[in-house]
Amino acid sequence: MKILLLDKNHPLITEQLLAKNFILEEDFTSSYDEVCGKIENYDGVIIRSRIPLDKNFLERAKNLKFIARVGAGMENIDIPVAEKLGIQLINSPEGNRDSVAEHVVAMLLILMNRLFIASQEVKNGIWLREENRGDELLGKTVGLIGYGNMGKATAERFSGFGCRVIFHDILPDLSDEYATQVSLEELKESADILSLHIPITSETHYLVNSTFISEMKKDFYFVNTARGKNVETKSLVGALKSGKVKGACLDVLEYEKSSFENLEIENEDLKYLLSSEKTIVTPHIAGWTVQSKEKLAQVIVDKIVAQFA
């Protein structure tokens, strides 16, 4: 099989697939149109997020048997068209679930204990103790929306901090030793911390908006390591200003490029998020550890070999 690699990934992908007699070609620079012009020559494609695989692209890929995305989200692929054309879709959420889970907890610990703020103050000669009194995770009820690979790994971490963990998911009967499945209404009734672990779809676009936030019974901390457009930023900023959201940990933003390379919009809401003491903002790196880079690649190789070698 002839496979086109469109994004740079861990070299084990190339090493191991070549050893299994796949033919590989790398192209990390060609434009969308240039790739469309030659995609019919390949049986498989391995991607991250650089190029969208839309209807036009897929219909030109007349010999494509699979698309493998090194990561979890598949929103840059026109899934209905791919399925209609019989193209196998492969992703690797198993590879960065631990990285995401640790990032969620790390951001919350930093925010709730004012670690960045206190450290910077001391470095600037300011010694404030009462003003930097923290808030413990112990005893908090954590509400997760989505209980796939990321949600489960996150629940396991929180359970180790003595938290009660509940979750809502569209699939039934997912409760385990780390978390209990509840209705969305019960989650909104009980959660002290809300963390998103969902894909971006028509149903989850702006899931967290002013109505959703107002339906949360308690003032709460909010974490998003899923997708930026799961959240209506204007509503989140309003809730931070009012105190309904006590603090926000954001690894993803509504204003990111679809390739996740940087931000493409600047406005007053974004300026607030980037300047507020109530926020921790990171550049879409929750799943971006040294270990996850290798694990993501290995999962992809294993799945390709299992199905096509």
GIFEN-V599077 format. One record per backbone hydrogen bond with DSSP energy under -1.0 kcal/mol. CO is the residue of the C=O (numbers start at 1). NH is the residue of the N-H. Records with the same first field share a line. If there is no record, write none. Layout:
CO: NH / NH
//
This chain:
1: 23
2: 43 / 44
3: 25
4: 46
5: 27
10: 13
11: 15
12: 16
13: 17
14: 18
15: 19
17: 22
18: 21
23: 3
25: 5
31: 35
32: 36
33: 37
35: 38 / 39
38: 41
39: 42
43: 65 / 66
44: 4
45: 68
46: 6
47: 70
52: 54
53: 78
54: 58
55: 59
56: 60
60: 62
61: 64
65: 88
66: 45
67: 90
68: 47
69: 71
71: 92
74: 77
76: 53
77: 79
78: 82
79: 83
80: 84
81: 85
82: 87
83: 86
88: 67
90: 69
92: 95
96: 100
97: 101
98: 102
99: 103
100: 104
101: 105
102: 106
103: 107
104: 108
105: 109
106: 110
107: 111
108: 112
109: 113
110: 115
111: 114
112: 135
114: 118
115: 119
116: 120
117: 121
118: 122
119: 123
120: 124
121: 126
122: 125
129: 132
130: 133
137: 140
140: 164
141: 192 / 193
142: 166
143: 195
144: 168
145: 197
148: 152
149: 153
150: 154
151: 155
152: 156
153: 157
154: 158
155: 159
158: 161 / 163
159: 162
162: 139
164: 142
165: 180
166: 144
167: 182
168: 146
179: 176
180: 167
183: 187
184: 188
185: 189
186: 190
187: 191
188: 217
192: 221
193: 143
194: 223
195: 145
201: 205
204: 207
207: 209
208: 232
209: 213
210: 214
211: 215
213: 216
220: 246
221: 194
222: 249
223: 196
224: 251
227: 230
228: 231
229: 206
230: 208
232: 236
233: 237
234: 238
235: 239
236: 240
237: 241
238: 242
239: 243 / 245
244: 220
247: 222
248: 280
249: 224
250: 282
251: 284
253: 256
255: 264
257: 260
262: 257
267: 271
268: 272
269: 273
270: 274
272: 276
276: 279
278: 248
280: 250
282: 284
285: 288
289: 293
290: 294
291: 295
292: 296
293: 297
294: 298
295: 299
296: 300
297: 301
298: 302
299: 303
300: 304
301: 305
302: 306
303: 307
304: 308
305: 309
//
